[in-house]
Amino acid sequence: MVEFRGKYEHSIDDRGRVSLPARYRNEFAERIILTMSADGCIEVYTEDGFNQVASHVTVEPPTTPEGRRLRQLAAVDGTVVIAGRKECLEIWNPRRLEEVSGDVAAAPSTEQAPEV
């Protein structure tokens, strides 16, 4: 199973489509499974990757009205950031990704500094 890594900037076309990074396109040749993440991005899974995490996610087929709303819920339009997250790719609104990344960076660490 491939591990997805890196960040790529792409644009959504007039029909609501976005191309996946070239290095990962073959992984999705057979089937793409889209889910909405709790963080507000669209998760893009291969069938094998999805099967490994299936008990933890809710699927919305892109051909249903609920599935088409994934794009609206994730607020992706125009430029998007596609980020690798080991088991899947994530499609982010750049501003939302910055907000979420900022929240993580600003969160206090639970680790304690070593004693001197």
N, C-alpha and C positions, 0 to 999 in steps of 0.2 A: 504494500500500500504506500502510495506517495505521501510525503509530508509537504504541506503547502506552506511556503515561506515568502516573505517580501511584501512590499507595498507597490501598487501600480495605479497610476491615474488614468482613467478612461472617461469617455463621455457617453451619455445615454442618447440614442438617436430619437428622431421624431416619433417613432413607433414604440418607444419604451424599451429598446433593446440595448444591451451593452455587450461588447466582446470581452471574453475572458483573456487573461494574459496568454500569449502564444505558447509559453513553455508548459502550460497546463491544459490546453485545449483537447489534446488526445485523451486525457483522463476522463473527460466528460462527453466523449463521442457517442456513447451508448445511451446514457440517461443522466439528467440533471434533476436533483431534488432541491427545492427551495423551501426554507423555513424562516420564520420571523424570530429573531433573537430577543431576549429580554432587554438587551442593551440598545435596541433600536436599529439594528442593521439586518440585512438579508443574508442568511447563511446559505451557501451553495455547496451541496454535497454530491459526491459520486454515489452510486448505489451502494457500493461496499462500505464507504465511509458512513453513510447514513445508517446502514444496518447495524453498525457498531454502536451508534448512539441513539437508536430509534426509540428506546423507552424514555428518553429525556426530552424529546422535541415534539412539536405539533406540526404536521405537514399541511400546507395549503397548496393544492394543485394550481399551476399558473393559468389553467383554462377556466377556472371558476371565478365568479366575482370576488370571492374572498381572497383567492390567490392573486388576482390583479391588484387588490388593495395593498398587497405587500409593499409595492413600490410607493404608494401614498403614505403608508404607515412609517416606512423607513425614510420618507422625505428625500428620496433619490430622484433627481432630475438634473439634467445638464451634466456637470462634471461629478464623478464619483471616485472614491478610493477603493480599490480592491486589495484586501489584506489577507495574507495567508495566516491561518490559525491551526497549523498542524493537520487536523482532521478535515478541515473545510476551508473554503474561501469566504470572506465576508465582504459584502458590498455596502459601503458607507457613504452617507452624506458627509463631505469633508468637515463641515462645521460641527456636526454631531460627533464625529470621531475625535476632533480636537477637544470638545467639551468633555467627552468620556475619558480621553487620555489625560486631560488636565485634572479631572476628578481623581483619577488613580494616582497621578503624580503628587497631588496635594494631600492625599490621605495619609494620616500619621502611620508610621511604621509600628508594627507590634513587636519588632525585634528590639532587644536591648543592646546598648553599646557594650562592648567588652570592658570588663573592669581592668584598671591599670594598676 
